[in-house]
Amino acid sequence: MSRAVLRNLGALLSGLVFGLGLSLAQMTNPNKVLNFLDISGPWDPSLLLVLGGAVVLSALGFHGVLKRGAPLWDTQFHLPLRQAIDRPLVIGSALFGLGWGLAGYCPGPAIASLGFGNPEALWVVPSIVAGAALQRWTHYRQTADID
């Protein structure tokens, strides 16, 4: 099997495990997420266990995996090069949080919710795609002006 096929199968398997985890943790239920985000109302702290578990497992995983010279099915790791906290990062983070707080969905659970036929996800996912397309278009225009 070619390296590209193995890489795509690995991505598919990772996505399925991620989606299953989101579903089991009820992060595909916008009411559960909104109750977690609403600390002045019916606050539901149970998603702290999900977040804490994700951070611990990711930290352990990255620690072990990055000791390798390269991933199993690629020639190199593709890590972000920029580490600065700049204006676009802060504004984008605020918009992400605002959208998450308004809709109760972030991209992963929204896509997983499509599989459950949640009608809200039919509106949220195209909005996320439109926002991503707008960001790419804006970034392309800004970098084209520089060149």
C-alpha positions as CSV (number, residue, x, y, z in Angstrom):
1,M,0.0,0.0,0.0
2,S,1.3,3.5,-0.9
3,R,2.4,6.0,1.8
4,A,-0.4,8.4,0.6
5,V,-3.1,5.7,1.0
6,L,-1.8,4.8,4.5
7,R,-1.7,8.5,5.5
8,N,-5.3,8.9,4.3
9,L,-6.4,5.8,6.1
10,G,-4.7,7.0,9.3
11,A,-6.5,10.3,9.0
12,L,-9.8,8.6,8.5
13,L,-9.2,6.3,11.5
14,S,-8.2,9.4,13.6
15,G,-11.3,11.2,12.5
16,L,-13.5,8.3,13.4
17,V,-12.0,7.9,16.9
18,F,-12.3,11.7,17.4
19,G,-15.9,11.7,16.3
20,L,-16.7,8.7,18.5
21,G,-15.1,10.4,21.5
22,L,-17.1,13.6,20.8
23,S,-20.3,11.6,20.6
24,L,-19.6,9.6,23.8
25,A,-18.8,12.8,25.7
26,Q,-22.0,14.3,24.4
27,M,-20.1,17.2,22.8
28,T,-22.4,16.8,19.8
29,N,-25.3,18.0,22.0
30,P,-25.3,21.8,21.9
31,N,-27.3,22.0,25.1
32,K,-24.6,20.1,27.0
33,V,-21.9,22.4,25.6
34,L,-23.9,25.6,26.3
35,N,-24.5,24.4,29.9
36,F,-20.8,24.0,30.3
37,L,-20.1,27.5,29.0
38,D,-22.8,29.1,31.1
39,I,-21.1,29.5,34.5
40,S,-23.8,31.8,35.8
41,G,-26.7,29.5,34.9
42,P,-27.2,25.7,35.0
43,W,-23.4,25.1,34.8
44,D,-22.5,21.5,33.9
45,P,-18.8,21.0,34.8
46,S,-18.7,17.4,33.4
47,L,-17.0,18.5,30.1
48,L,-14.0,19.5,32.3
49,L,-13.2,15.8,32.5
50,V,-13.3,15.6,28.7
51,L,-11.1,18.6,28.3
52,G,-8.7,17.5,31.0
53,G,-8.5,14.0,29.5
54,A,-7.8,15.4,26.1
55,V,-5.0,17.6,27.4
56,V,-3.3,14.8,29.3
57,L,-3.5,12.2,26.5
58,S,-2.4,14.8,23.9
59,A,0.6,15.8,26.0
60,L,1.6,12.2,26.5
61,G,1.1,11.4,22.9
62,F,3.0,14.4,21.6
63,H,5.8,13.7,24.0
64,G,6.2,10.1,22.7
65,V,5.5,10.7,19.0
66,L,7.8,13.7,18.6
67,K,10.7,11.6,19.8
68,R,10.5,9.8,16.5
69,G,12.3,11.2,13.5
70,A,9.1,11.2,11.4
71,P,5.5,10.0,11.5
72,L,4.8,6.5,10.4
73,W,3.3,7.4,7.0
74,D,5.1,10.6,6.1
75,T,8.6,11.9,5.7
76,Q,8.4,14.7,8.3
77,F,6.2,16.2,11.0
78,H,4.2,19.2,9.8
79,L,4.2,21.5,12.9
80,P,3.1,25.1,12.9
81,L,6.0,27.5,12.3
82,R,4.5,30.7,13.7
83,Q,4.2,31.0,17.5
84,A,3.4,34.7,17.9
85,I,0.2,35.8,19.6
86,D,-0.9,38.5,17.1
87,R,-4.0,40.5,16.3
88,P,-5.5,38.0,13.8
89,L,-5.0,35.1,16.3
90,V,-6.8,37.0,19.1
91,I,-9.6,38.2,16.9
92,G,-10.1,34.8,15.4
93,S,-10.1,33.1,18.8
94,A,-12.7,35.6,20.0
95,L,-14.9,35.0,17.0
96,F,-14.5,31.2,17.4
97,G,-15.5,31.5,21.1
98,L,-18.4,33.8,20.2
99,G,-19.7,31.4,17.6
100,W,-19.2,28.4,19.9
101,G,-21.1,30.2,22.7
102,L,-24.0,31.2,20.4
103,A,-24.5,27.9,18.6
104,G,-23.1,25.4,21.1
105,Y,-21.0,23.8,18.3
106,C,-17.4,24.0,17.3
107,P,-16.2,22.4,14.0
108,G,-15.6,18.9,15.2
109,P,-18.9,18.3,17.0
110,A,-20.8,20.2,14.3
111,I,-19.5,17.8,11.6
112,A,-20.1,14.8,13.9
113,S,-23.7,16.1,14.5
114,L,-24.4,15.9,10.8
115,G,-24.3,12.1,11.2
116,F,-27.0,12.3,13.8
117,G,-29.2,14.5,11.5
118,N,-29.2,17.4,14.0
119,P,-31.0,20.2,12.0
120,E,-28.9,23.0,13.6
121,A,-25.7,21.3,12.2
122,L,-27.2,21.8,8.7
123,W,-26.9,25.5,9.3
124,V,-23.7,25.6,11.4
125,V,-21.4,23.5,9.2
126,P,-22.0,25.6,6.0
127,S,-21.4,28.7,8.1
128,I,-18.1,27.3,9.3
129,V,-17.1,26.4,5.8
130,A,-18.1,29.9,4.6
131,G,-16.0,31.4,7.4
132,A,-13.0,29.3,6.5
133,A,-13.4,30.2,2.8
134,L,-13.5,33.9,3.7
135,Q,-10.4,33.6,5.8
136,R,-8.5,31.8,3.0
137,W,-9.7,34.5,0.5
138,T,-8.7,37.3,2.8
139,H,-5.3,35.7,3.5
140,Y,-4.7,35.2,-0.3
141,R,-5.5,38.8,-1.0
142,Q,-3.2,40.1,1.7
143,T,-0.3,37.9,0.6
144,A,-0.9,38.7,-3.1
145,D,-0.7,42.5,-2.2
146,I,2.7,41.9,-0.5
147,D,4.2,40.1,-3.5
